[in-house]
C-alpha cells in the first residue's frame, strides 16, 4: 500500500521475467516525479475507451480434467482450482470445453449421439447422451467421468465463470465420411426425418444437438455462455474434426443454430470462425451479409499461423462484434524470447490492442510428458503441469500471463488508450495495454520484447506531470493496479519439485508463429 496519490489510495505493482526468475514478484510502488527523465514515456488515457474485457482462462479438455480427477487428491484438486479461479486469488474467469471428444482426451473418441450397430440415423436424437453415471464416479462415462465434475467444482468456486463450448466433430452418422475422426463434412441439406420440412434436415437436427448439449449441462448446474460452430473448420486433421467453408458456417449459423438457440437459450452467444488467421484471409463481409452477421456475437481466433493484418478481417468487420482468442498451445521447448513474444507479446499485448477481449489458451493441464492424448499428440504442455503419480504442480509462463489479467484486470473493465505499442508484439520498444473498471480501478500491463531491461515512466492523462518510473525486465512484464479499495495482492505458491520428460514437439501447422 502507498500513500494517497491523486485519487487512488492503493496501488499494487508486480514484475515477471521471461525466464520466470520473477513470477509476478511485488515491487515497491514507484514514487511520483515531475520529470520522466530519459525513460520511455507511457501515457494511460481513460478518455479513450475500446472493447470490454471479458476474462481469461484455458481449456478443460478431458485430458486436463482426467489429471485433475485421477492424479490429484480431492484436496490437491480443490487447492489448484481455487488458486486459479477464485477472484480473490488468480482470477481466471473463462473456460473452453469441447462438445464431445477432441484430440486431447483420456477416453476413446465419442460424440453425444453415437449410434448402436444397425442404426443408421437418429433424427429425433433419442440416443443423445453426454455420459452415464454420477459425475466423477468410477463407472461414469464420456463427459460425466472427468469434465463435468471438474466444471462443477470450478463453478462452485467462481459461479460467474464463462464457459465457451466448441465441437470437434459432429456425430459420425451426420458426416459424409461416416466417421468421428478425420475431416468429413456435415451432410448439409440432406433429409433424415419423415418428410421434406425444415426440421427434417441434418442442418436442423445438428442445431438441436447443440440445444440438447446446453440443456444437459444446465441440469447439472453448469451454464454454457457461448459456443462456436466448429473448432478449426479449415483443418483437415486425423483426429475428430468436421470441415466447413466460411460461407457454410454463415448460412447454417444464421438459419439454423441461432434460431434454435433463440427458442431455447437466447443468451448463449455464437462466435464465428474459431480458427487460425489463415481462416480470415478474406474479410468476413465477403461471405456473410450484415443480416447474417447479426446472428453472431463476434469472431474467434487461434494464433498458430497467419499475417497480422488478417486479424482486422475478423475484428473490424461488423459494428458490435466482439473478438475472442480461443486457442493457442502453450510453449514447450521454445527459447525465452520466443515464448515471451507469443504469450506476453502477440496474445497478451498485440491482440488485445487489436480488439480481443477474451483469452482462452489450450489445455489447462497436462502431465509431465505432455499427455494424456488419445490422438497421441506429443510435444504439448499445459498452463499447469501435473505430475501424474503425485499430483504435484508446476506453473508455466502462460499461467503468469493469464494471472496478470485475472488478478489485475477486473472482468467488465474497458480497455483504454495507452501510448506505447509494438507493431506485432515482437519488435520495437515497450508494448502496453491498459484498462479502467466500472469501480474505477486502473490497470496496465507493460511488455518488453527486447533482451535488455527498459526504463519506463507512466503517467495518466488529465493528471499533469505526475510520472512513475519503473524498469520493465527483458522479455517480461510489469503490471500496475490502482484502486480506492482493497486490491488482490495474493501470490502464486512456489512450484513443486518433480521431473519433466516432455517429448519434443514435431513440426506441424500448429507450430508456426502467428506472424
WORA-V788242 format. One record per helix or strand of 3 or more residues. SS is the DSSP state (alpha for helix, beta for strand). FROM is the first residue (numbers start at 1). TO is the last residue. If there is no record, write none. Layout:
SS & FROM & TO
SS & FROM & TO
//
This chain:
beta & 10 & 16
beta & 25 & 27
beta & 40 & 52
beta & 55 & 59
alpha & 62 & 70
alpha & 74 & 85
beta & 94 & 99
alpha & 142 & 145
alpha & 147 & 157
beta & 162 & 167
alpha & 172 & 174
beta & 181 & 186
alpha & 198 & 200
alpha & 202 & 219
beta & 226 & 228
beta & 240 & 243
alpha & 246 & 264
beta & 269 & 276
alpha & 277 & 280
alpha & 284 & 286
alpha & 290 & 293
beta & 298 & 302
alpha & 308 & 315
beta & 322 & 327
alpha & 336 & 353
beta & 356 & 363
beta & 365 & 367
beta & 384 & 386
beta & 393 & 395
alpha & 397 & 408
beta & 414 & 418
beta & 431 & 436
beta & 442 & 447
beta & 454 & 460
beta & 467 & 472
beta & 477 & 483
alpha & 509 & 511
//
